[in-house]
Amino acid sequence: MLTMKILFGSNEIDLQEWRYFLTGPSGDIDIVPNPTDWLDELEWAETYKQLYSMSKLTVFKGFDDFFIEF
């Protein structure tokens, strides 16, 4: 908690990032077809949920494009 207070105080994390850190992805997320040959369908679904949710946060913009090129 001390670290989070320091990050909030120096504007290095915002409430949306903190919420994502605590809860992970939430809501209905439509999974796109698996473009990989190295993840099975369950692993892809969980990975995509994380990537999709993270891409909505400013600090992670473009991370999904870097991780897997669609």
C-alpha positions, 0 to 999 in steps of 0.5 A: 500500500505504501508503494501505491500511495507513492505512485499515486502521489507522483502520478505514476499510476491512475485509478484505472490502472490500479483497478486493473491491477486488482481485478484483471479483465472484466466484462464481456470480451469477444475472443477473436480467432487464435492467430497463433500455433503456439497457444491452445484455445483456452490459453489464447482466450485468457491471453486475449482477455488480458491483452484486450483489457490492457490495451484500453489503458493509456500506459499499455497502448500498443502492447497488444500489437507488439505482443501478437501481430494480428 
